[in-house]
Amino acid sequence: MTADSTAAASQPQEGNVSRSASAGRETNPGKDGQADGAPASDILLSLHGISKHFGPVIALDGVDLDVPSGRITALIGDNGAGKSTLIKVIAGIHEPDRGEIYWNGKRVDIRTPHHATELGVATVYQDLALCDNLDIVANMFLGLEQRRHGLLDETPMELKAKETLASLSVTSVRSIRQPVGSLSGGQRQSVAVARAVMGDAKLVIMDEPTAALGVSQTAMVLELIQRLAASGIAVIVISHNLIDVFSVADRMAILYLGRLVSAGPASDYDRQSAVEIMTTGGLSERENGAHGAEAAV
């Protein structure tokens, strides 16, 4: 694999397959919904030509991406590449200006976070959105509390919380009634993920899941991500830590200035080539300079 070949200067046409100049990798999967040789039936989420503008700013520009079930897709890119905007489109926070979204092969319009949740999309943001003063059970059922005769029905909530944590092999917490504020970073991430999958999630999006974690806590979270995929759940991981990315990812998707410039099996990449594509869009420095000169003319 080389890291100094060229990327296509023009945007690929709908249904075509373009190749990253760095290693001949598939960049924009075709409209048949196939990615990396996976059967169409394995494609849970398929994005076609997703674009999003904020005034004059182009946040996303014709993004095509397939997300298979039971695999870990790493979404990487430099700051401002469009990662956060893309996951917010999938999560129903932003509505795309153009493009189509397919879920299990059916066209859908994800207009609200509630609709995304109904489909089976669960997003774990970097801040985790946990309440430190509440215990694990209360956090996992926050806004979804079960009641009986007008009072909280604690027993089924405790049983469901235990069952969900056990299914993810989360065994490091002392008690499900301990305050979340007393947990380590890895344990807090585990609780946030357990809350996400408790509602029968089919796709879990994790934004910087290992940020600010120690070595042992990072290992715990990475193992949790692998267990999610092993259970058949599709996982999208957004991370700047390429060591963590390459330790778990099955597929790579690289954004550059709002465009998906490269996507394919993680085995086709290494850290050096990934960084080059992230920072140049797949063009060498000399080619970038020539491209800039042409644009100036």
Buried (B, 14 or more C-beta within 10 A) or exposed (E): EEBBBBBBEEEBEEEBEBBBBBBEBBBBBBBEBBBBEBEEEBBBBBBBBBBBBEEEEBBBBBBBBBBBBBBBBBBBBBEBBBBBBBBBBBBBBBEBBEBBBBBBEEEBEBEEBEBBBEBBBBBBBEEBEBEEEBBBBBBBBEEEEEEEEEEEEBEEBBEBBBEBBEEBEBEBBEEBEBBBEBBBBBBBBBBBBBBBBBEEBBBBBBBBBBBEBEEEBBBBBBBBBBBBBEEEBBBBBBBBBBEBBBBBBBBBBBBBBBBBBBBBBBEBBBEEBBBBBBBBBBBBEEBBEEBEEEEEE
